[in-house]
Amino acid sequence: MERRSIPTPVTDAPAPGPASVDHSFTLMGTHMRLVIGNPASATAPDPQDARAAALELLEDYNGRLSRFREDSELCRLNADPRATVPASELLRDAVSAALLAAEYTGGLVDPTLLGRLEAAGYTDSWDRSLRLDLREALDGPRPASHPAAASPEAAWRAVRVDDAAGTITRPIGLRLDTGGTGKGHAADRVAALLEGYDAWVIDCGGDLRLGGQAGAVREIEVEHPFTGETIETIRARDGAVATSGIRSRIWRAPDGSVRHHLLDPSTGEPAFTGLVAVTALAPTAVEAEALAKAALLSGPARARAVLQRHGGITVAEDGSAERIGRLEPAPRIRLRIPTTRSTDT
């Protein structure tokens, strides 16, 4: 992920000062970055205290919701023989976010595909050394490209979250995976800690939330999945930007087939749709992540409708990129903070 210094604002409007915190780290098997400006009110904690609180939140999130840790609350839920299981506020909120994404995307982002994901070979925390070159994967033997579709069973509709009772109910034996919206949900929860600062960004592996009292515009570089070059610079004041793609977690199975982590819910198999990466904008990171995944799974023609409201960028298997909708905010303060790169890490 690229970092740049803060140039002089191109307007005389008041702007936030340099970031008090700019911290990069690895968690949830991906690169993360936290940028916090100065307090915008006397009641906001010191930025270093906000940094510590955000890191504690993310560590707790990873420990309790990882599907790769047998002692995590998510794994205990999936192993519980009861239909209705007591669940913490965090787990209930994460499952609610996953169900919201399923509803929002008509079932394309489906949190009930864990068994099929494991069958594809994604059973452990991602090992980057297994990653197959994207062009090599696409040029070799693989299924023909076609749009994905929702599962006709729609098992996610049978899941219920009861906040009043503090429980989650699902058919016995149905296992849930909140990973499809996990990074975005984590970013949204961190964002709630940062509202009292003049500028802030939380990047959870390419799922970004940004905001701040100063209303400054940030530049977010979108990376081409084949070349690594910047293909678009999105300017955003607040909200979220997320990138979904098949490049970062694609591998060759023992039988020689190409596998990746984005499944077609109707078949349970890795989806080859004609798109390899999608960047989406939305008010929240969960929404942006859901839209990016839904657009990629929908294929080139249908992705335009998915992205039209908030805007986005698609990259096809042939490397061509398409900009959809409006990607810039209305003119106001224009300031660069260290550039963030959106990529499907």
Secondary structure, 3 states (H helix, E strand, C coil): CCCCCCCCCCCCCCCCCCCCEEEEEEECCEEEEEEECCECCCCCCCHHHHHHHHHHHHHHHHHHHCCCCCCCHHHHHHHCCCCEEECCHHHHHHHHHHHHHHHHCCCCCCCCCHHHHHHCCCCCCCCHHHCCCHHHHHHCCCCCCCCCCCCCCCHHHHCEEECCCCEEECCCCCCCCCHHHHHHHHHHHHHCCCCCECCEEEEECCEEEEECCCCCEEEEEEECCCCCCEEEEEEECCEEEEEEECCCCEEECCCCCEEECCEECCCCEECCCCEEEEEEEECCHHHHHHHHHHHHHHCHHHHHHHHCCCCEEEEECCCCEEEECCCCCCCCCECCCCCEEECCC
